[in-house]
């Protein structure tokens, strides 16, 4: 039987103050009420559901599998679907802004076409060899990178529009580790130039914001050692 405290906790509500960057430099402000211990995505959904609201944002899975909801929360790249509101002082506004270094479509939505163009340039591995399942099982394991773009947004070197970027360089390093039929020399030539691994400033912000532990900075350092 649930205790009184558990019942009270299940009915608790938090008021969340959101400042959301809209088209241009304009911000809209909203106070929404969500169940206690909710995530940032829950507060955004409350804004999206407001009568007459036309917030542009992107989301799908709600559990960090699709990577589509990435944005900046108080200036830091996050996936709101796995970012608890409890991490923040709710007496202050949560400032939501779109990812940096990608063309803006509107409000919190950016265009990922340049991101995927960079990934395709290095081979964009999506599947990896499965280490546990026997071959006869026919199972495949996806790469850890969910193409959320947080690393690209956080990377200071992405101010150079020709830089391949941390996600693409991490993908290239994975191909060298497990080629799966890729031409290793071609991959090396693709990353070994001034706008490739040598444009990285070693800030390691890409690794700091990666929600999947891919460690793009470590991959770039391994590429440099290899070359």
Z-matrix of the N, CA and C atoms (Angstrom, degrees):
N
C 1 1.472
C 2 1.531 1 109.13
N 3 1.324 2 115.77 1 133.35
C 4 1.463 3 120.08 2 -179.17
C 5 1.525 4 110.17 3 -66.43
N 6 1.306 5 116.61 4 141.20
C 7 1.457 6 121.25 5 177.38
C 8 1.522 7 109.54 6 -77.83
N 9 1.340 8 115.80 7 166.58
C 10 1.458 9 120.37 8 177.61
C 11 1.516 10 110.78 9 -60.74
N 12 1.346 11 116.77 10 -41.04
C 13 1.463 12 120.29 11 -179.61
C 14 1.525 13 111.17 12 -63.95
N 15 1.352 14 116.42 13 -39.60
C 16 1.462 15 119.22 14 178.39
C 17 1.525 16 111.04 15 -64.82
N 18 1.335 17 115.66 16 -39.40
C 19 1.464 18 119.38 17 178.88
C 20 1.522 19 111.20 18 -65.74
N 21 1.334 20 116.23 19 -40.84
C 22 1.457 21 119.97 20 178.30
C 23 1.521 22 111.02 21 -65.00
N 24 1.343 23 115.82 22 -39.93
C 25 1.470 24 119.80 23 179.91
C 26 1.516 25 111.12 24 -64.10
N 27 1.339 26 116.54 25 -37.10
C 28 1.467 27 119.55 26 -178.48
C 29 1.522 28 111.84 27 -68.68
N 30 1.342 29 116.80 28 -21.29
C 31 1.458 30 120.70 29 -179.39
C 32 1.524 31 112.62 30 -100.28
N 33 1.313 32 117.69 31 -3.70
C 34 1.462 33 121.08 32 -177.56
C 35 1.522 34 110.68 33 -65.58
N 36 1.311 35 114.75 34 148.25
C 37 1.461 36 120.36 35 179.74
C 38 1.521 37 109.33 36 -131.66
N 39 1.333 38 115.27 37 147.70
C 40 1.454 39 121.10 38 175.76
C 41 1.514 40 108.96 39 -116.01
N 42 1.314 41 115.93 40 141.23
C 43 1.460 42 121.32 41 171.49
C 44 1.522 43 108.09 42 -96.90
N 45 1.313 44 115.48 43 126.17
C 46 1.467 45 121.69 44 -175.50
C 47 1.526 46 109.16 45 -116.39
N 48 1.312 47 115.08 46 132.52
C 49 1.469 48 122.34 47 -179.93
C 50 1.526 49 107.43 48 -103.28
N 51 1.318 50 116.67 49 115.51
C 52 1.466 51 122.19 50 -179.20
C 53 1.515 52 110.69 51 -112.56
N 54 1.336 53 115.36 52 135.34
C 55 1.463 54 121.96 53 168.45
C 56 1.518 55 106.25 54 -115.51
N 57 1.321 56 116.84 55 115.00
C 58 1.464 57 121.86 56 -172.38
C 59 1.520 58 109.66 57 -114.17
N 60 1.329 59 115.59 58 126.15
C 61 1.462 60 119.10 59 177.38
C 62 1.526 61 109.12 60 -73.08
N 63 1.322 62 114.80 61 127.89
C 64 1.456 63 120.40 62 178.63
C 65 1.523 64 108.48 63 -105.86
N 66 1.298 65 117.82 64 -165.18
C 67 1.468 66 120.95 65 179.28
C 68 1.524 67 109.96 66 -56.83
N 69 1.326 68 115.31 67 139.39
C 70 1.452 69 119.80 68 -177.08
C 71 1.520 70 110.31 69 72.81
N 72 1.328 71 116.98 70 -142.14
C 73 1.459 72 121.22 71 -178.69
C 74 1.523 73 112.66 72 -102.49
N 75 1.301 74 116.85 73 5.95
C 76 1.459 75 120.61 74 -176.05
C 77 1.533 76 111.08 75 -74.67
N 78 1.314 77 116.60 76 142.95
C 79 1.459 78 122.66 77 174.24
C 80 1.528 79 108.42 78 -118.54
N 81 1.314 80 115.58 79 142.71
C 82 1.463 81 120.38 80 170.82
C 83 1.524 82 108.19 81 -108.58
N 84 1.319 83 116.51 82 147.16
C 85 1.456 84 121.16 83 -178.50
C 86 1.521 85 110.08 84 -117.60
N 87 1.325 86 115.57 85 139.84
C 88 1.455 87 121.54 86 -176.33
C 89 1.524 88 109.48 87 -143.83
N 90 1.313 89 116.22 88 141.76
C 91 1.454 90 122.26 89 170.21
C 92 1.528 91 106.68 90 -115.04
N 93 1.313 92 116.28 91 117.48
C 94 1.463 93 120.74 92 -177.71
C 95 1.525 94 109.08 93 -125.46
N 96 1.309 95 115.77 94 155.90
C 97 1.457 96 121.97 95 -179.16
C 98 1.522 97 109.03 96 -111.54
N 99 1.324 98 116.14 97 129.27
C 100 1.464 99 122.42 98 -179.12
C 101 1.528 100 108.98 99 -131.98
N 102 1.326 101 117.66 100 160.10
C 103 1.462 102 119.29 101 174.58
C 104 1.525 103 111.14 102 -61.15
N 105 1.314 104 115.89 103 148.17
C 106 1.469 105 119.89 104 177.28
C 107 1.522 106 110.21 105 -57.05
N 108 1.318 107 115.10 106 149.30
C 109 1.469 108 122.47 107 178.75
C 110 1.531 109 112.56 108 65.75
N 111 1.332 110 116.72 109 27.79
C 112 1.462 111 120.87 110 175.53
C 113 1.526 112 110.05 111 -80.62
N 114 1.318 113 114.76 112 177.91
C 115 1.456 114 122.26 113 177.86
C 116 1.527 115 109.46 114 -109.29
N 117 1.301 116 115.66 115 165.96
C 118 1.468 117 119.88 116 -178.93
C 119 1.526 118 110.90 117 -58.06
N 120 1.314 119 117.17 118 -36.20
C 121 1.471 120 119.90 119 -178.76
C 122 1.525 121 111.24 120 -61.51
N 123 1.337 122 117.18 121 -31.41
C 124 1.464 123 120.08 122 179.54
C 125 1.527 124 111.08 123 -65.99
N 126 1.328 125 116.22 124 -38.82
C 127 1.461 126 120.10 125 177.80
C 128 1.527 127 110.89 126 -67.46
N 129 1.339 128 116.69 127 -40.15
C 130 1.467 129 119.36 128 178.48
C 131 1.525 130 110.25 129 -63.22
N 132 1.315 131 116.45 130 -40.02
C 133 1.467 132 119.53 131 179.82
C 134 1.525 133 111.42 132 -63.37
N 135 1.333 134 117.19 133 -33.40
C 136 1.458 135 119.84 134 176.95
C 137 1.527 136 110.31 135 -64.61
N 138 1.331 137 116.83 136 -40.38
C 139 1.465 138 120.08 137 177.14
C 140 1.525 139 109.83 138 -64.99
N 141 1.315 140 116.39 139 -45.08
C 142 1.465 141 121.39 140 -178.44
C 143 1.529 142 111.16 141 -58.73
N 144 1.338 143 116.49 142 -32.13
C 145 1.461 144 121.08 143 -176.66
C 146 1.527 145 113.40 144 -85.04
N 147 1.327 146 118.61 145 -4.83
C 148 1.456 147 120.77 146 -178.49
C 149 1.534 148 110.55 147 -64.05
N 150 1.310 149 118.72 148 139.39
C 151 1.471 150 121.35 149 179.72
C 152 1.532 151 111.61 150 -56.20
N 153 1.320 152 115.12 151 129.13
C 154 1.453 153 120.30 152 178.18
C 155 1.520 154 114.83 153 80.10
N 156 1.335 155 118.04 154 -3.49
C 157 1.464 156 121.04 155 -178.69
C 158 1.524 157 110.15 156 -76.20
N 159 1.339 158 115.95 157 138.99
C 160 1.467 159 120.77 158 -179.66
C 161 1.520 160 111.13 159 -127.48
N 162 1.306 161 115.91 160 44.76
C 163 1.455 162 120.98 161 179.93
C 164 1.522 163 110.76 162 -65.25
N 165 1.338 164 116.09 163 130.46
C 166 1.463 165 121.58 164 174.61
C 167 1.520 166 108.88 165 -96.73
N 168 1.314 167 116.54 166 118.11
C 169 1.464 168 121.16 167 174.02
C 170 1.519 169 108.05 168 -156.05
N 171 1.311 170 115.73 169 166.17
C 172 1.464 171 120.35 170 -172.44
C 173 1.527 172 109.27 171 -125.47
N 174 1.326 173 116.70 172 133.59
C 175 1.463 174 120.92 173 176.25
C 176 1.518 175 108.74 174 -160.61
N 177 1.326 176 116.53 175 165.78
C 178 1.460 177 119.38 176 179.34
C 179 1.530 178 111.67 177 -153.95
N 180 1.337 179 117.50 178 -70.78
C 181 1.470 180 120.15 179 -163.42
C 182 1.524 181 114.96 180 -82.70
N 183 1.324 182 117.87 181 -30.16
C 184 1.468 183 123.55 182 -177.76
C 185 1.527 184 113.87 183 72.35
N 186 1.331 185 119.39 184 9.62
C 187 1.463 186 118.50 185 178.42
C 188 1.529 187 112.57 186 -147.09
N 189 1.313 188 117.14 187 39.05
C 190 1.469 189 123.31 188 171.62
C 191 1.514 190 113.94 189 59.20
N 192 1.329 191 116.84 190 37.34
C 193 1.458 192 119.94 191 173.68
C 194 1.523 193 112.19 192 -105.81
N 195 1.347 194 116.66 193 -32.99
C 196 1.470 195 119.40 194 -174.81
C 197 1.521 196 112.89 195 -94.14
N 198 1.321 197 118.09 196 -26.65
C 199 1.456 198 120.72 197 179.57
C 200 1.512 199 115.14 198 73.17
N 201 1.332 200 118.14 199 9.50
C 202 1.460 201 119.49 200 -171.17
C 203 1.526 202 114.49 201 -82.95
N 204 1.329 203 118.69 202 -15.17
C 205 1.473 204 119.72 203 -172.54
C 206 1.525 205 113.69 204 -95.80
N 207 1.317 206 118.49 205 7.15
C 208 1.451 207 121.75 206 -175.04
C 209 1.524 208 113.89 207 -55.59
N 210 1.329 209 115.77 208 139.01
C 211 1.461 210 122.37 209 176.51
C 212 1.524 211 108.41 210 -159.43
N 213 1.334 212 115.77 211 -175.59
C 214 1.465 213 120.37 212 176.69
C 215 1.516 214 109.63 213 -104.83
N 216 1.321 215 115.86 214 125.89
C 217 1.460 216 122.24 215 177.91
C 218 1.519 217 107.18 216 -111.99
N 219 1.319 218 116.11 217 115.47
C 220 1.470 219 121.05 218 -174.93
C 221 1.530 220 111.51 219 51.40
N 222 1.327 221 115.08 220 39.43
C 223 1.453 222 121.13 221 175.14
C 224 1.513 223 116.03 222 85.16
N 225 1.337 224 118.11 223 0.72
C 226 1.467 225 121.41 224 -177.81
C 227 1.529 226 109.30 225 -117.89
N 228 1.318 227 115.69 226 134.38
C 229 1.461 228 121.26 227 -179.13
C 230 1.533 229 110.70 228 -67.85
N 231 1.333 230 115.52 229 127.24
C 232 1.466 231 121.34 230 -177.45
C 233 1.530 232 110.42 231 -146.09
N 234 1.339 233 115.17 232 160.05
C 235 1.454 234 121.21 233 164.35
C 236 1.528 235 106.44 234 -98.17
N 237 1.324 236 119.17 235 110.70
C 238 1.464 237 119.95 236 -176.26
C 239 1.514 238 114.10 237 -62.63
N 240 1.336 239 117.14 238 -19.85
C 241 1.464 240 119.54 239 -179.14
C 242 1.525 241 112.59 240 -69.67
N 243 1.339 242 118.15 241 -20.06
C 244 1.468 243 120.38 242 179.69
C 245 1.529 244 111.09 243 -123.54
N 246 1.329 245 116.62 244 16.44
C 247 1.465 246 121.05 245 179.72
C 248 1.521 247 109.09 246 -104.45
N 249 1.331 248 118.20 247 108.38
C 250 1.468 249 120.09 248 -177.29
C 251 1.524 250 111.43 249 -69.90
N 252 1.308 251 115.60 250 141.96
C 253 1.454 252 120.01 251 173.75
C 254 1.525 253 110.92 252 -64.02
N 255 1.319 254 116.51 253 -24.66
C 256 1.462 255 120.67 254 179.39
C 257 1.524 256 112.73 255 -63.53
N 258 1.331 257 117.23 256 -14.60
C 259 1.465 258 120.45 257 178.25
C 260 1.526 259 112.29 258 -74.36
N 261 1.331 260 117.90 259 -9.41
C 262 1.459 261 121.34 260 -171.63
C 263 1.527 262 111.38 261 -122.55
N 264 1.325 263 114.78 262 157.03
C 265 1.453 264 122.12 263 172.91
C 266 1.527 265 107.55 264 -82.05
N 267 1.312 266 117.17 265 103.22
C 268 1.459 267 121.05 266 -172.98
C 269 1.517 268 113.46 267 -75.09
N 270 1.331 269 117.15 268 0.34
C 271 1.464 270 119.55 269 171.52
C 272 1.523 271 110.48 270 -76.59
N 273 1.317 272 116.09 271 -14.20
C 274 1.458 273 121.80 272 179.69
C 275 1.529 274 109.19 273 -112.55
N 276 1.328 275 117.45 274 158.26
C 277 1.462 276 118.52 275 -179.23
C 278 1.520 277 112.32 276 -72.17
N 279 1.325 278 115.05 277 146.05
C 280 1.463 279 121.03 278 167.32
C 281 1.524 280 106.28 279 -90.70
N 282 1.322 281 116.20 280 120.06
C 283 1.459 282 120.82 281 -177.97
C 284 1.527 283 108.67 282 -95.70
N 285 1.313 284 116.09 283 117.17
C 286 1.462 285 122.39 284 -177.54
C 287 1.519 286 109.66 285 -107.22
N 288 1.337 287 115.49 286 126.74
C 289 1.460 288 121.49 287 -179.31
C 290 1.528 289 109.08 288 -136.33
N 291 1.322 290 118.01 289 155.21
C 292 1.467 291 119.93 290 179.03
C 293 1.529 292 111.29 291 -70.32
N 294 1.321 293 116.23 292 164.96
C 295 1.455 294 121.55 293 176.13
C 296 1.527 295 110.22 294 -62.08
N 297 1.317 296 115.17 295 150.53
C 298 1.470 297 121.58 296 178.31
C 299 1.527 298 110.91 297 -89.27
N 300 1.331 299 114.85 298 164.89
C 301 1.467 300 123.84 299 171.95
C 302 1.533 301 113.99 300 66.75
N 303 1.330 302 117.60 301 16.11
C 304 1.457 303 122.04 302 173.64
C 305 1.527 304 107.50 303 -132.37
N 306 1.335 305 118.64 304 144.44
C 307 1.467 306 120.51 305 -178.01
C 308 1.533 307 111.21 306 -59.10
N 309 1.291 308 115.76 307 136.37
C 310 1.454 309 120.29 308 -177.07
C 311 1.524 310 110.68 309 -87.83
N 312 1.316 311 115.87 310 132.14
C 313 1.460 312 121.68 311 176.65
C 314 1.526 313 109.93 312 -90.46
N 315 1.321 314 116.27 313 -44.28
C 316 1.461 315 121.48 314 178.84
C 317 1.511 316 110.38 315 168.91
N 318 1.321 317 116.86 316 142.57
C 319 1.467 318 122.87 317 -179.28
C 320 1.537 319 110.63 318 49.17
N 321 1.331 320 118.22 319 -115.21
C 322 1.473 321 121.57 320 -175.79
C 323 1.530 322 113.24 321 -97.98
N 324 1.323 323 117.58 322 10.60
C 325 1.463 324 121.83 323 -175.68
C 326 1.526 325 110.52 324 -103.73
N 327 1.339 326 116.06 325 131.28
C 328 1.462 327 121.73 326 175.63
C 329 1.525 328 109.55 327 -119.84
N 330 1.324 329 115.55 328 161.48
C 331 1.467 330 123.08 329 -179.17
C 332 1.526 331 109.02 330 -89.83
N 333 1.318 332 117.68 331 120.17
C 334 1.460 333 121.91 332 -177.41
C 335 1.531 334 113.12 333 -89.86
N 336 1.320 335 118.46 334 4.70
C 337 1.465 336 119.93 335 -178.73
C 338 1.535 337 112.42 336 -56.15
N 339 1.355 338 120.00 337 -46.68
C 340 1.470 339 118.97 338 178.07
C 341 1.532 340 112.72 339 -63.83
N 342 1.315 341 116.87 340 -33.98
C 343 1.466 342 120.63 341 177.99
C 344 1.527 343 110.45 342 -61.34
N 345 1.330 344 116.60 343 -49.19
C 346 1.461 345 119.57 344 -177.74
C 347 1.526 346 111.94 345 -72.09
N 348 1.321 347 117.37 346 -27.73
C 349 1.470 348 119.19 347 175.22
C 350 1.527 349 110.18 348 -62.57
N 351 1.328 350 116.81 349 -40.01
C 352 1.465 351 120.40 350 177.54
C 353 1.530 352 110.63 351 -67.21
N 354 1.323 353 117.06 352 -41.42
C 355 1.460 354 120.22 353 179.22
C 356 1.531 355 111.13 354 -63.22
N 357 1.330 356 116.44 355 -40.54
C 358 1.458 357 120.10 356 -179.91
C 359 1.526 358 111.53 357 -67.30
N 360 1.324 359 116.44 358 -29.43
C 361 1.469 360 120.06 359 -179.37
C 362 1.527 361 111.99 360 -63.17
N 363 1.333 362 116.99 361 -26.94
C 364 1.473 363 119.87 362 -178.92
C 365 1.525 364 112.33 363 -106.33
N 366 1.336 365 117.79 364 4.19
C 367 1.459 366 119.19 365 177.65
C 368 1.520 367 114.71 366 107.48
N 369 1.318 368 118.84 367 -17.25
C 370 1.467 369 124.89 368 173.20
C 371 1.528 370 113.34 369 41.82
N 372 1.327 371 118.72 370 67.82
C 373 1.470 372 119.40 371 179.49
C 374 1.519 373 111.72 372 -67.83
N 375 1.312 374 116.65 373 130.61
C 376 1.459 375 121.62 374 178.15
C 377 1.526 376 111.85 375 -108.51
N 378 1.336 377 116.26 376 -31.17
C 379 1.451 378 120.62 377 -177.43
C 380 1.518 379 109.68 378 -117.98
N 381 1.307 380 116.02 379 146.91
C 382 1.457 381 120.93 380 177.24
C 383 1.517 382 109.06 381 -124.84
N 384 1.314 383 116.42 382 164.61
C 385 1.446 384 120.82 383 176.34
C 386 1.523 385 109.02 384 -66.44
N 387 1.333 386 115.77 385 137.94
C 388 1.459 387 119.58 386 -179.88
C 389 1.526 388 109.67 387 -84.91
N 390 1.325 389 115.53 388 129.00
C 391 1.460 390 120.04 389 -174.56
C 392 1.527 391 113.24 390 -84.31
N 393 1.330 392 117.71 391 -15.10
C 394 1.454 393 119.58 392 -171.95
C 395 1.523 394 114.22 393 -115.34
N 396 1.324 395 117.32 394 -37.49
C 397 1.463 396 119.31 395 -174.82
C 398 1.525 397 110.87 396 -77.37
N 399 1.327 398 118.07 397 139.39
C 400 1.473 399 120.23 398 176.17
C 401 1.519 400 110.16 399 -67.50
N 402 1.339 401 117.79 400 151.59
C 403 1.470 402 120.52 401 -177.37
C 404 1.518 403 113.49 402 -54.04
N 405 1.331 404 116.38 403 -35.52
C 406 1.461 405 118.85 404 -176.83
C 407 1.533 406 112.59 405 -68.73
N 408 1.324 407 116.69 406 -14.94
C 409 1.467 408 119.54 407 179.48
C 410 1.523 409 111.65 408 -72.00
N 411 1.324 410 116.90 409 -23.59
C 412 1.460 411 120.56 410 178.60
C 413 1.515 412 114.53 411 67.36
N 414 1.329 413 116.69 412 24.72
C 415 1.465 414 120.10 413 -178.70
C 416 1.519 415 110.75 414 -90.59
N 417 1.321 416 116.11 415 150.91
C 418 1.455 417 122.09 416 176.77
C 419 1.518 418 109.20 417 -127.77
N 420 1.313 419 115.22 418 146.89
C 421 1.453 420 120.25 419 179.10
C 422 1.518 421 108.95 420 -113.16
N 423 1.337 422 116.21 421 130.95
C 424 1.456 423 120.27 422 177.98
C 425 1.524 424 110.09 423 -75.06
N 426 1.322 425 115.90 424 153.56
C 427 1.453 426 120.05 425 172.34
C 428 1.521 427 109.83 426 -63.80
N 429 1.321 428 116.23 427 157.33
C 430 1.462 429 120.31 428 -177.99
C 431 1.527 430 112.32 429 -69.62
N 432 1.327 431 117.78 430 -33.20
C 433 1.464 432 120.58 431 -179.04
C 434 1.524 433 110.29 432 -63.62
N 435 1.335 434 116.42 433 129.36
C 436 1.466 435 120.69 434 179.45
C 437 1.527 436 111.62 435 -104.95
N 438 1.341 437 117.06 436 13.57
C 439 1.467 438 122.51 437 176.58
C 440 1.528 439 111.75 438 53.92
N 441 1.335 440 116.68 439 44.77
C 442 1.464 441 120.73 440 -178.65
C 443 1.521 442 112.59 441 -82.80
N 444 1.333 443 117.92 442 -20.22
C 445 1.457 444 121.30 443 177.83
C 446 1.514 445 115.27 444 82.00
N 447 1.334 446 118.86 445 1.98
C 448 1.462 447 119.83 446 -178.85
C 449 1.526 448 111.23 447 -61.63
N 450 1.333 449 116.69 448 -39.96
C 451 1.467 450 119.81 449 -177.98
C 452 1.518 451 111.46 450 -64.60
N 453 1.326 452 116.75 451 -38.03
C 454 1.461 453 121.29 452 179.59
C 455 1.524 454 110.41 453 -65.82
N 456 1.322 455 116.11 454 -41.19
C 457 1.460 456 120.25 455 179.54
C 458 1.521 457 111.73 456 -65.25
N 459 1.331 458 117.00 457 -38.55
C 460 1.469 459 121.25 458 -175.60
C 461 1.520 460 113.21 459 -79.68
N 462 1.319 461 117.65 460 -17.66
C 463 1.466 462 121.51 461 -172.17
C 464 1.530 463 112.10 462 -77.31
N 465 1.338 464 118.58 463 120.09
C 466 1.464 465 119.88 464 179.45
C 467 1.526 466 113.13 465 -67.59
N 468 1.344 467 117.01 466 -25.36
C 469 1.468 468 119.61 467 -179.81
C 470 1.520 469 112.25 468 -72.27
N 471 1.338 470 118.36 469 -12.96
C 472 1.454 471 120.84 470 -179.86
C 473 1.526 472 112.32 471 -71.56
N 474 1.330 473 117.05 472 -3.70
C 475 1.466 474 118.41 473 171.70
C 476 1.528 475 110.25 474 -64.38
N 477 1.327 476 116.28 475 -20.79
C 478 1.464 477 122.01 476 172.12
C 479 1.526 478 107.27 477 -83.04
N 480 1.329 479 119.43 478 109.18
C 481 1.468 480 120.66 479 -175.04
C 482 1.524 481 113.75 480 -66.26
N 483 1.342 482 117.39 481 -12.20
C 484 1.467 483 119.94 482 -179.89
C 485 1.532 484 112.26 483 -93.72
N 486 1.321 485 117.25 484 -9.31
C 487 1.461 486 121.02 485 -178.42
C 488 1.532 487 109.70 486 -64.70
N 489 1.331 488 116.85 487 133.29
C 490 1.460 489 120.58 488 179.78
C 491 1.524 490 112.24 489 -62.27
N 492 1.312 491 116.76 490 -34.40
C 493 1.460 492 120.09 491 176.22
C 494 1.513 493 113.79 492 93.07
N 495 1.336 494 116.51 493 158.28
C 496 1.458 495 120.97 494 -173.56
C 497 1.525 496 114.46 495 -65.19
N 498 1.321 497 118.67 496 -36.74
C 499 1.467 498 119.55 497 -178.59
C 500 1.522 499 111.16 498 -65.59
N 501 1.336 500 116.52 499 -45.75
C 502 1.462 501 120.25 500 -179.81
C 503 1.523 502 111.27 501 -65.90
N 504 1.325 503 117.49 502 -39.08
C 505 1.463 504 120.14 503 -179.89
C 506 1.519 505 110.97 504 -68.95
N 507 1.327 506 117.23 505 -37.08
C 508 1.468 507 119.78 506 175.47
C 509 1.526 508 110.44 507 -65.07
N 510 1.335 509 117.04 508 -37.95
C 511 1.462 510 120.65 509 177.36
C 512 1.524 511 110.81 510 -64.50
N 513 1.333 512 116.55 511 -39.44
C 514 1.460 513 120.36 512 178.04
C 515 1.519 514 111.02 513 -63.32
N 516 1.330 515 116.71 514 -41.94
C 517 1.464 516 119.77 515 179.75
C 518 1.528 517 111.34 516 -64.84
N 519 1.332 518 116.86 517 -33.99
C 520 1.466 519 120.11 518 176.82
C 521 1.521 520 110.44 519 -65.56
N 522 1.341 521 116.79 520 -39.26
C 523 1.458 522 119.48 521 178.61
C 524 1.522 523 111.23 522 -64.67
N 525 1.311 524 117.35 523 -36.73
C 526 1.455 525 119.55 524 178.53
C 527 1.526 526 110.84 525 -69.69
N 528 1.327 527 116.43 526 -32.36
C 529 1.463 528 120.91 527 177.88
C 530 1.522 529 111.38 528 -72.27
N 531 1.326 530 115.94 529 -36.15
C 532 1.467 531 122.00 530 -177.21
C 533 1.527 532 107.67 531 -142.00
N 534 1.350 533 119.30 532 82.32
C 535 1.468 534 122.08 533 -167.33
C 536 1.529 535 115.45 534 -60.22
N 537 1.323 536 118.38 535 -34.55
C 538 1.471 537 120.66 536 -179.71
C 539 1.531 538 112.10 537 49.95
N 540 1.319 539 115.48 538 42.20
C 541 1.459 540 120.61 539 177.02
C 542 1.510 541 114.93 540 89.87
N 543 1.313 542 118.28 541 -4.49
C 544 1.465 543 120.60 542 179.86
C 545 1.518 544 110.91 543 -72.01
N 546 1.320 545 116.82 544 151.50
C 547 1.456 546 122.55 545 176.42
C 548 1.527 547 108.03 546 -80.87
N 549 1.321 548 116.97 547 105.63
C 550 1.458 549 122.33 548 -174.80
C 551 1.526 550 111.43 549 -59.53
N 552 1.314 551 117.89 550 -42.04
C 553 1.456 552 120.70 551 -178.30
C 554 1.530 553 111.48 552 -64.61
N 555 1.325 554 116.80 553 -36.42
C 556 1.463 555 120.17 554 177.40
C 557 1.526 556 110.66 555 -66.16
N 558 1.315 557 116.71 556 -41.08
C 559 1.463 558 120.72 557 178.31
C 560 1.527 559 109.92 558 -62.07
N 561 1.324 560 116.69 559 -43.47
C 562 1.464 561 120.49 560 179.78
C 563 1.524 562 111.41 561 -62.43
N 564 1.332 563 116.55 562 -42.97
C 565 1.467 564 119.58 563 178.67
C 566 1.521 565 111.23 564 -64.55
N 567 1.326 566 117.07 565 -32.84
C 568 1.461 567 121.26 566 -179.20
C 569 1.524 568 111.97 567 -65.66
N 570 1.329 569 117.06 568 -32.53
C 571 1.478 570 119.78 569 -176.00
C 572 1.525 571 113.10 570 -101.17
N 573 1.339 572 117.75 571 -15.25
C 574 1.464 573 120.86 572 -173.83
C 575 1.526 574 110.90 573 -92.40
N 576 1.321 575 116.38 574 74.87
C 577 1.465 576 121.43 575 177.23
C 578 1.529 577 108.24 576 -159.50
N 579 1.329 578 118.35 577 169.16
C 580 1.477 579 120.78 578 -174.35
C 581 1.525 580 114.71 579 -58.88
N 582 1.333 581 118.53 580 -25.50
C 583 1.454 582 121.06 581 177.75
C 584 1.527 583 112.10 582 -98.93
N 585 1.330 584 115.49 583 8.96
C 586 1.453 585 120.93 584 176.21
C 587 1.517 586 110.15 585 -101.54
N 588 1.329 587 116.56 586 -127.29
C 589 1.467 588 119.03 587 -175.19
C 590 1.524 589 112.87 588 -65.15
N 591 1.325 590 117.38 589 -22.72
C 592 1.468 591 118.88 590 -176.60
C 593 1.524 592 112.61 591 -80.79
N 594 1.336 593 117.90 592 -7.48
C 595 1.463 594 120.44 593 175.20
C 596 1.527 595 112.12 594 -86.32
N 597 1.319 596 116.90 595 -12.33
C 598 1.469 597 121.00 596 179.44
C 599 1.520 598 109.84 597 -65.31
N 600 1.328 599 117.44 598 135.60
C 601 1.465 600 122.35 599 -179.06
C 602 1.530 601 112.86 600 -96.20
N 603 1.316 602 116.87 601 6.01
C 604 1.472 603 122.04 602 179.00
C 605 1.527 604 112.63 603 59.02
N 606 1.324 605 116.43 604 35.18
C 607 1.461 606 120.15 605 177.75
C 608 1.524 607 112.01 606 -76.76
N 609 1.335 608 116.42 607 -24.74
C 610 1.472 609 124.03 608 178.25
C 611 1.532 610 112.63 609 63.97
N 612 1.328 611 117.91 610 15.47
C 613 1.457 612 119.71 611 175.84
C 614 1.527 613 111.47 612 -66.69
N 615 1.316 614 116.31 613 -28.82
C 616 1.472 615 120.21 614 179.50
C 617 1.526 616 110.43 615 -61.06
N 618 1.324 617 116.06 616 -44.84
C 619 1.462 618 120.21 617 179.04
C 620 1.524 619 110.94 618 -68.78
N 621 1.327 620 116.91 619 -35.99
C 622 1.466 621 120.55 620 -177.75
C 623 1.526 622 112.03 621 -62.62
N 624 1.346 623 118.24 622 -34.20
C 625 1.460 624 120.33 623 -175.78
C 626 1.523 625 113.63 624 -98.81
N 627 1.323 626 118.56 625 -8.17
C 628 1.470 627 120.67 626 -177.05
C 629 1.526 628 110.31 627 -63.69
N 630 1.334 629 118.43 628 122.31
C 631 1.465 630 119.96 629 -178.20
C 632 1.516 631 113.79 630 -80.97
N 633 1.337 632 117.49 631 -7.42
C 634 1.456 633 120.63 632 -174.61
C 635 1.533 634 113.53 633 -113.37
N 636 1.327 635 116.97 634 4.66
C 637 1.455 636 119.50 635 178.73
C 638 1.518 637 114.70 636 68.84
N 639 1.325 638 116.41 637 28.32
C 640 1.472 639 119.73 638 -178.82
C 641 1.527 640 111.43 639 -69.39
N 642 1.328 641 118.22 640 -31.48
C 643 1.463 642 123.95 641 -179.78
C 644 1.529 643 111.71 642 60.99
N 645 1.340 644 117.50 643 62.67
C 646 1.467 645 119.40 644 178.22
C 647 1.526 646 112.92 645 -57.99
N 648 1.334 647 117.84 646 -36.62
C 649 1.468 648 120.10 647 -179.11
C 650 1.519 649 110.50 648 -62.33
N 651 1.323 650 116.73 649 -42.56
C 652 1.460 651 120.04 650 177.45
C 653 1.517 652 111.92 651 -62.62
N 654 1.336 653 116.31 652 -38.72
C 655 1.466 654 119.91 653 178.29
C 656 1.521 655 110.81 654 -63.72
N 657 1.338 656 116.73 655 -40.78
C 658 1.463 657 120.22 656 179.33
C 659 1.524 658 110.61 657 -64.97
N 660 1.323 659 117.15 658 -40.85
C 661 1.462 660 119.85 659 178.60
C 662 1.533 661 110.72 660 -64.12
N 663 1.330 662 117.12 661 -38.37
C 664 1.472 663 119.40 662 177.58
C 665 1.528 664 111.33 663 -66.94
N 666 1.319 665 116.81 664 -36.02
C 667 1.461 666 119.93 665 176.03
C 668 1.532 667 110.60 666 -62.90
N 669 1.321 668 116.01 667 -43.40
C 670 1.458 669 119.70 668 179.26
C 671 1.528 670 111.06 669 -61.88
N 672 1.311 671 116.82 670 -42.02
C 673 1.453 672 119.81 671 178.53
C 674 1.531 673 110.56 672 -62.96
N 675 1.312 674 116.09 673 -39.52
C 676 1.470 675 120.27 674 -178.73
C 677 1.514 676 110.71 675 -64.97
N 678 1.332 677 117.12 676 -35.73
C 679 1.463 678 120.83 677 -176.64
C 680 1.522 679 112.36 678 -89.25
